[in-house]
């Protein structure tokens, strides 16, 4: 008899547990709420302003370079790259600086036809983003 009584007690408890666990699934949600506005800000990298080759000159195929620029207001600036552009459209890195250096000087042979015609300065950031300035003309050789 005890086995029958236990069976009669266990079976309804199992059915109640299964049905009880599924009751929240039947619940319906009828109220709606508007979520607060969310904004996502993005970083903008600014090219260094005031790129200049003032004070530079070229004589007998030798460029005396005096390039300067103002610091970029961008966050996380790690340095600057000065790039020289040739008449045929090719370019190469002329110099690289840290974040606080805003000028480069030097004397460089122009090698005739490969004379530099313009420079740009590119802002480099610690998070890998860059922004190149507009081209600034260089005195012809």
C-alpha positions in Angstrom: 0.0 0.0 0.0 2.8 2.4 0.8 4.1 2.0 -2.8 0.7 2.9 -4.2 0.3 5.9 -1.9 3.8 7.1 -2.8 3.0 6.8 -6.5 -0.2 8.7 -6.1 1.7 11.5 -4.3 4.8 11.6 -6.6 2.9 11.7 -9.9 0.8 14.7 -9.2 3.8 16.5 -7.7 5.8 15.9 -10.9 2.9 17.2 -13.1 2.6 20.3 -10.8 6.4 21.0 -11.1 6.3 20.7 -14.9 3.3 22.9 -15.3 4.5 25.3 -12.7 7.8 25.8 -14.5 6.0 26.5 -17.8 3.7 29.2 -16.4 6.1 32.1 -16.9 6.3 31.2 -20.5 2.6 31.9 -20.9 3.0 35.4 -19.4 2.4 38.3 -21.7 4.0 41.8 -21.6 1.6 44.5 -22.5 3.4 47.7 -21.3 5.8 49.5 -23.5 8.5 52.0 -22.6 10.6 54.3 -24.7 14.3 53.8 -24.2 16.5 56.8 -23.4 18.3 58.3 -26.4 21.7 56.8 -26.9 24.6 58.7 -28.5 27.9 57.3 -29.7 30.7 59.7 -30.1 33.4 59.1 -32.7 37.0 60.2 -32.7 38.1 62.6 -35.4 41.7 62.9 -36.4 42.7 66.3 -37.6 45.6 67.0 -39.9 48.2 69.4 -38.6 47.3 72.9 -39.6 49.6 75.6 -41.0 52.0 73.3 -42.9 54.7 75.6 -44.3 57.9 75.4 -46.2 58.7 79.1 -45.5 62.5 79.6 -45.2 63.2 76.7 -47.5 65.3 77.3 -50.6 67.0 75.4 -53.4 70.3 76.2 -55.1 72.4 74.1 -57.5 70.2 71.0 -56.9 70.4 71.1 -53.1 67.3 71.7 -51.1 67.7 73.5 -47.8 64.5 72.4 -46.1 62.7 74.2 -43.3 59.3 72.6 -42.9 57.0 73.5 -40.0 53.4 73.0 -38.8 51.1 73.5 -35.9 50.1 70.6 -33.5 47.0 68.7 -34.3 44.2 69.1 -31.7 43.4 65.4 -32.0 43.4 63.1 -28.9 46.2 60.6 -28.7 48.7 62.1 -31.2 51.8 60.0 -31.1 53.8 61.8 -33.8 53.9 63.3 -37.3 55.2 62.0 -40.7 56.5 64.5 -43.3 56.1 63.2 -46.8 57.7 64.7 -49.9 56.0 64.5 -53.3 57.9 64.3 -56.6 56.9 65.8 -60.0 56.0 62.3 -61.2 53.5 61.9 -58.4 55.5 59.5 -56.3 56.1 60.2 -52.7 58.3 59.1 -49.8 58.6 59.7 -46.1 60.9 62.6 -45.6 61.0 62.6 -41.8 59.1 61.3 -38.8 58.8 63.2 -35.5 57.3 62.7 -32.0 54.1 64.4 -30.9 55.8 67.6 -29.6 58.1 68.3 -32.6 56.6 70.6 -35.1 59.4 71.3 -37.5 62.2 69.6 -39.5 65.2 71.1 -41.1 68.0 69.7 -43.3 70.0 69.9 -46.5 69.1 67.4 -49.1 70.2 66.9 -52.7 67.3 67.2 -55.1 68.7 64.7 -57.7 67.5 66.8 -60.6 64.2 65.5 -62.0 63.2 63.9 -58.7 63.1 67.4 -57.0 60.5 67.7 -54.3 57.6 69.8 -55.4 55.3 69.6 -52.3 55.2 68.2 -48.8 52.4 67.0 -46.5 52.4 66.3 -42.7 50.4 63.4 -41.4 49.1 63.2 -37.8 49.7 59.7 -36.4 47.8 58.5 -33.3 48.4 55.9 -30.6 45.3 54.1 -31.8 46.5 53.8 -35.4 44.4 56.4 -37.1 46.1 59.0 -39.4 45.2 62.2 -41.3 47.3 63.8 -44.0 47.4 67.6 -44.5 46.9 69.3 -47.8 50.1 69.7 -49.9 52.3 72.7 -49.2 54.5 73.8 -52.1 58.3 73.7 -51.9 60.7 76.1 -53.7 61.6 74.6 -57.1 65.2 73.4 -57.7 
